[in-house]
Amino acid sequence: MIYVDDSGHPQSGTAVYGWIEFSPDHWAGVLKAWLDTRKMLWREFGVPVVRELHTTDYVNGRGRIAKRVPDRHVHDGQEHWKDFGREVATVCLDTLRSIEGLTVGAVWRTGAAADLGRTRQEAYAALVTRFEAELTDTNSLAIVFMDGDGSDTSYRSTHRGLSLASRNVVEDAVHLESRTSQLVQMADLVAWSANAFVDHYPKNEFARDWYTTHLSERDRHRVPQMI
């Protein structure tokens, strides 16, 4: 089971995909470990379990994931939402690092900024090809879950372009909206952290080492791969 989300920096033409993966028998354990963290965030910080954790919003202080920030993030009467969001993100990253049976990964490709759509499509096609090769080596099958509503037909076309007789990624990508899927939100955090690693956008410099610090030991390649 592979849950994928995309990230990137449109101005630089960079497209990034990050994912979490695990065997079906680990599904309940993976989800329980994440939900335990979400419940802790509710108890300690007042972040509702059902609140979507969309990384690009809350780590930059734009998303109000709680009614107020902890006192330690209030200085001279000013609430520092960025600091709070980044604390939440590192708590979640530590959870990803510790979940039994979970692996993560990320890939990226850069093209002309004006051709970002094509770059994103080509990167996804190359990623699915890589999944196919890895699954063939282990004689395994997988199903891919993608963030979104399915309106982008390029994902469907990529899957249907695989040889039916030999493919290991079964079915089209199953689309789940991030706001309703805890597992897609986990993939979102991986993708965002990978983007901060590969694209040195000054405003995200604070998170440049998040991937290597928190996720490398769960990634067989250790760092995001150019694809």
Secondary structure as UniProt FT lines:
FT   STRAND          2..9
FT   HELIX           10..12
FT   STRAND          14..21
FT   HELIX           24..26
FT   HELIX           27..45
FT   TURN            49..50
FT   HELIX           55..58
FT   TURN            59..61
FT   HELIX           71..73
FT   STRAND          74..75
FT   TURN            76..77
FT   STRAND          78..79
FT   HELIX           81..98
FT   TURN            100..101
FT   STRAND          103..110
FT   HELIX           113..115
FT   HELIX           116..138
FT   STRAND          144..147
FT   HELIX           154..160
FT   TURN            164..166
FT   STRAND          174..176
FT   HELIX           178..180
FT   HELIX           182..198
FT   HELIX           202..207
FT   TURN            208..209
FT   HELIX           211..215
FT   HELIX           216..218
FT   TURN            220..221
FT   STRAND          225..226
//
